[in-house]
Amino acid sequence: MDDEYTEQDTAERDRPGRGRLLLGGTLATVLLAAVGGTVGWVLADPGTPQTGSTPAAAGPGPASPSDAPTTARPTTARAATTPPPAATSGGLTVPRLVGLDFEKARDELHDRKLGWRLVFGAGSGRTVTRTVPAQDTSVRPGTTVRVEVSGPAPEVEVPDLVGEDCADAADELGDVGLFPRYPTGNRGEVVAQVPAADATAHWNDQVAISCGGGSTPTSGVTPTP
């Protein structure tokens, strides 16, 4: 009896300890299961950001086809441009000569470093009726302008050229509306002229001058074509 009591009594003493142990093990199992479920839910949720990392800011990526505008942007057509005319050395133009005395017109052309060719008409008077190129036309320096005069070529007196330098003699003839002709060349001193000094000629006529000791010309005044 004593032994049975002792064993039974020992069993009764030990039972609460085992119950507590079993209860503790059960609670630990439940707790681990709950934690495991929570961790699994966190890992399975795609909407929850991972801890310890910061998502990079998304930069502007290439536009998708749906982002492209459905209508073309209006464009402004460039106006056609005309190439600028060739330079004419500071805007040089034929002066307005129509209505002027032809000698005044000649001086205007000379001042602008333009050449001239006087063309006399069959009418009367000394005024300019037309120019070619026309007045106000852009031209280059040295361009020869045709000057048409209403009346015939006036008479002029031939200057005395003998003894002058050939180049100076040519300038003097040009001043009075005459043109030189060089039967013996255009260098040296004038030794003879035809027609002679003080003879009558007309504007645009040629005067033969012998320069540099050449032979004396024998022909008279030669009209300029």
URSULPE-V445781 format. One record per residue. RES is the residue in three letters. BURIAL is 1 if it has 9 or more other ideal C-beta (glycine too) atoms within 8 Angstrom, else 0. D_FIRST is the distance of its C-alpha to the first C-alpha in whole Angstrom. Layout:
RES;BURIAL;D_FIRST
RES;BURIAL;D_FIRST
//
This chain:
MET;0;0
ASP;0;4
ASP;0;5
GLU;0;5
TYR;0;6
THR;0;8
GLU;0;10
GLN;0;10
ASP;0;12
THR;0;14
ALA;0;15
GLU;0;16
ARG;0;18
ASP;0;20
ARG;0;21
PRO;0;24
GLY;0;25
ARG;0;25
GLY;0;27
ARG;0;29
LEU;0;30
LEU;0;31
LEU;0;33
GLY;0;35
GLY;0;36
THR;0;37
LEU;0;39
ALA;0;41
THR;0;41
VAL;0;43
LEU;0;45
LEU;0;46
ALA;0;47
ALA;0;49
VAL;0;51
GLY;0;52
GLY;0;53
THR;0;55
VAL;0;57
GLY;0;57
TRP;0;59
VAL;0;61
LEU;0;62
ALA;0;63
ASP;0;65
PRO;0;69
GLY;0;70
THR;0;68
PRO;0;70
GLN;0;68
THR;0;67
GLY;0;69
SER;0;72
THR;0;75
PRO;0;77
ALA;0;81
ALA;0;83
ALA;0;85
GLY;0;89
PRO;0;92
GLY;0;91
PRO;0;94
ALA;0;95
SER;0;94
PRO;0;97
SER;0;95
ASP;0;96
ALA;0;100
PRO;0;103
THR;0;104
THR;0;107
ALA;0;110
ARG;0;110
PRO;0;114
THR;0;116
THR;0;120
ALA;0;122
ARG;0;124
ALA;0;128
ALA;0;130
THR;0;132
THR;0;136
PRO;0;136
PRO;0;138
PRO;0;142
ALA;0;143
ALA;0;144
THR;1;148
SER;0;148
GLY;0;147
GLY;0;148
LEU;1;152
THR;1;154
VAL;1;157
PRO;1;159
ARG;0;160
LEU;1;164
VAL;1;165
GLY;0;168
LEU;1;169
ASP;0;172
PHE;1;171
GLU;0;172
LYS;0;170
ALA;1;167
ARG;1;168
ASP;0;167
GLU;1;164
LEU;1;163
HIS;1;164
ASP;0;162
ARG;1;159
LYS;0;159
LEU;1;160
GLY;0;163
TRP;1;166
ARG;0;168
LEU;1;171
VAL;0;172
PHE;1;175
GLY;1;176
ALA;0;179
GLY;0;179
SER;0;180
GLY;0;178
ARG;1;176
THR;1;173
VAL;1;169
THR;0;169
ARG;0;165
THR;1;163
VAL;0;161
PRO;0;158
ALA;0;158
GLN;1;158
ASP;0;154
THR;0;153
SER;0;151
VAL;1;153
ARG;0;152
PRO;1;155
GLY;0;158
THR;1;158
THR;0;161
VAL;1;162
ARG;1;165
VAL;1;167
GLU;1;169
VAL;1;172
SER;1;174
GLY;1;178
PRO;0;180
ALA;1;179
PRO;0;182
GLU;0;184
VAL;1;183
GLU;1;186
VAL;1;185
PRO;0;184
ASP;0;186
LEU;1;183
VAL;1;185
GLY;0;184
GLU;1;181
ASP;0;177
CYS;1;177
ALA;0;173
ASP;0;175
ALA;1;177
ALA;1;175
ASP;0;173
GLU;1;176
LEU;1;177
GLY;1;174
ASP;0;175
VAL;1;178
GLY;1;176
LEU;1;177
PHE;1;176
PRO;1;177
ARG;1;178
TYR;1;178
PRO;0;180
THR;1;180
GLY;1;176
ASN;0;175
ARG;0;175
GLY;0;177
GLU;1;180
VAL;1;182
VAL;1;186
ALA;1;187
GLN;1;186
VAL;1;187
PRO;1;188
ALA;0;189
ALA;1;188
ASP;0;189
ALA;1;190
THR;0;188
ALA;1;185
HIS;1;182
TRP;1;179
ASN;1;177
ASP;1;180
GLN;1;179
VAL;1;181
ALA;1;182
ILE;1;182
SER;1;182
CYS;1;180
GLY;1;180
GLY;0;184
GLY;1;184
SER;0;187
THR;0;188
PRO;1;187
THR;0;190
SER;0;188
GLY;0;188
VAL;1;185
THR;1;182
PRO;0;181
THR;0;177
PRO;0;175
//
